[in-house]
Amino acid sequence: MQTLRADNLTSRYGEKVLFEDVSFLINEGDRIGLIGTNGSGKTSLLNVIAGQTGADAGQITKPGDYTIGYLMQQPSFDPDLSITDAVFAGSQRVFQTIRSYEAALTEYTNHPEDAAAADRFAKLQASMDQEDAWDADSRIKTILTQLKITDMDQKMGELSGGQVKRVGLAQVLIQEPDLLMLDEPTNHLDLASIVWLQEYLASYKGAVLVVTHDRYFLDQVTNHIWELAYGVMHHYDGNYQAFVEKKAERLELSQASERKKQNLYRKELAWMRHGAKARSTKQKGRINRFNELKDSLGQVETDEDIAIDLGSQRLGKDVIELKGANLSLGEHHILQDFNLLVQGGDRIGITGENGAGKTSLLNVIAGRVPLASGVLKIGETVNLGYYTQQTEGVDDDKRVISYLTEIADNVVDKYGQRVDVTKLLERFLFPRFMHGTLIRKLSGGEKRRLYLLKILMQQPNVLLLDEPTNDLDIGTLTVLEDYLDDFSGTVITVSHDRYFLDRVADDLLIFKGQGQIERYTGRFTDYLANQVQTTVPAKKAPVEKKPVAKQAEKKEKTKLTYAEQLEWEKINEQIDQLASQQEEIETAMAANGDNYEKLAKLQAQLNQVTKELDDKTARWEYLSDYVD
């Protein structure tokens, strides 16, 4: 069994202790979720384990042949590399063989009469057989397909940030290291890809260490939770649900102990105030004990110390209305004769396919993108707060407190009390020593938390939230969800996070691409379950394994190429395997009719297998026309 061991790791960032004397073992088969507030040191710990940075103290021990694959929050690639070169950047010999085989296959298919091309192809096919690379090739193609990576010749410099993240994820998954470390892997993935990744990691043969805000994902994937809080690592066995239960028990015990100390402190304080005189050894000892007790109070810190209790402005009857809205970006239709009436107190969740126009709708409402045609009406009392995917208006050389005082020196909370910026920062887990910190020294998550605070300080009554779960930690998200429960205004949020949508959205807009937008009232998980129940999978008719009737007209192509002949020899067996997989999934769906989470996963699997079977069947029909 391959094991990584860490002993007494300590790391600091300036005055801040990220973690201290942290020790742990990572064994093969471990599925570890690493959680903690933004800036608590999660990414720093991953960097230390990966060898990207060194710890201030402690050591890591692992076997000499131990491999680590690390997906960073923002992967970095040479912009001139093609996706193919980036994905196959690993040193494993099988990668080079597969790349050479694919190149030879393309060359031979394009020039079947070239004897040299045929010879190269035959030799590389033999290498694929010898190295048992066919399974690896199939696995790689599955990973790329599931992560929506199609144009392998595209340059990395031409990709969006989300596309780069998916390429980085594909790269580390393909390498199959002993330890797979993933920092926010679900960012920029649609639901189908997230569900597939859950299943992939659940059956991964090595160890997995994942940082993510997605609580459903943690619940499905992990068997251990590590929590970094105030420099201390807390270990919990079980998934996220088990962690929540056990953490509550731990805090209850800690807080009970804290209450006892506070009661004792009050008694000691009364004694001190009544003129304690340090004349005797006994009295000196009591004074020293009082000072020690006073210093130890308040050390039971929790992520729940963060609080959002800001007020909001009054919202009138008219909020937002779209009539006959049309919008296209290039060849992509975003809105087609779209109507939407948004009223006070509405909770609208927007989800669906990547690139279908979800952010564009928010930009239309915010007045940043004009409609091609139609009417947008915004109520006179609307005070809009827009939390965009990218933090806006941040001067990295500005100090934390100055960034907020640009809005106001103080604000009114929901109780009508004035709260100054210093107190607000402390409530948002920015201790006083950080108030003068330059923004560029904050972690990515801390910047996002600061950005959220700035927006809420403006006391909006309509909140637009674009993928808020991508960068906020679970503790902040939980408190944000509680805040939105009591928020008297309107919320419109774009998210793929099932848990977050379940908490905050009553009505859903599901973007399906090319202007198709489905509406649903209810929880997102109920929508997914309803999709499974209403989509009754039809069994595929057995594939007829005989040539179809030839078309009467004469074709220029008269026979299979060498590569196509090899494909033809294997295709019947592949069709049989896919048909069997389809039947197994349908049987499993019938047996799990009341398990919505399981049904959603099975439906995603069924969709994929059905598509592959359809593609293979169509390919069989084409090849059969040219079989001798």
Secondary structure, DSSP 8 states (H G I E B T S, - for coil): --EEEEEEEEEEETTEEEEEEEEEEEETT-EEEEE--TTSSHHHHHHHHHTSS--SEEEEE--TT--EEEE-SS----TTSBHHHHHT-S--HHHHHHHHHHHHHHHHHH-TT-HHHHHHHHHHHHHHHHTTHHHHHHHHHHHHHHTT---TTSBGGGS-HHHHHHHHHHHHHHH--SEEEEESTTTT--HHHHHHHHHHHHT-SSEEEEE-S-HHHHHHH-SEEEEEETBEEEEEES-HHHHHHHHHHHHHHHHHHHHHHHHHHHHHHHHHHTT--TTSHHHHHHHHHHHHHHHHTT----GGG----B------S--EEEEEEEEEETTEEEEEEEEEEE-TT-EEEEEESTTSSHHHHHHHHTTSS--SEEEEEE-TT--EEEE-SS--S--TTSBHHHHHHTT-SEEEBTTS-EEEHHHHHHHTT--GGGTTSBGGGS-HHHHHHHHHHHHHHT--SEEEEESGGGTS-HHHHHHHHHHHHH--SEEEEE---HHHHHHH-SEEEEEEETTEEEEEES-HHHHHHHHHHH-----------S-----SS--S--S--HHHHHHHHHHHHHHHHHHHHHHHHHHHHHHTTT-HHHHHHHHHHHHHHHHHHHHHHHHHHHHHTT--
